[in-house]
Amino acid sequence: MFQYAFEHGWRQDNPVKDIKMLKYRKNPFPIWSEEDIRIFENFWPIGSRARLTLARFLYTGQRRSDVIRMGPARHQKFRPLPAITRSQKWSVTLEKLIRNC
């Protein structure tokens, strides 16, 4: 960012030009295959907390932080009502129907 400001004449110098980038190791979450999802759904019964949480991730497209903010699974267990949530990143209210899972 400082380099960009320097190149565009917004700063007279780049105070961070001699600072080395931090090295860190990325450990991404593994991506589930269709087979992994099938095994999970066969293990956990419909209506369980684990199954509802999986459905929230699969069918709402929300981030992990937003799914957590939807609240405890027991509050929406067998209600085919829309789940209303507010996206943490974008501050947008979203209303999505979660089927019985």
Stockholm file with secondary structure:
# STOCKHOLM 1.0

chainA/1-101         MFQYAFEHGWRQDNPVKDIKMLKYRKNPFPIWSEEDIRIFENFWPIGSRARLTLARFLYTGQRRSDVIRMGPARHQKFRPLPAITRSQKWSVTLEKLIRNC
#=GR chainA/1-101 SS CHHHHHHTTSCSCCTTTTCCCCCCCCCCCCCCCHHHHHHHHHHSCTTSHHHHHHHHHHHHCCCHHHHHHTCCGGGGTTCCSEEEEECTTTCCEEEEECCCC
#=GC SS_cons         CHHHHHHTTSCSCCTTTTCCCCCCCCCCCCCCCHHHHHHHHHHSCTTSHHHHHHHHHHHHCCCHHHHHHTCCGGGGTTCCSEEEEECTTTCCEEEEECCCC
//
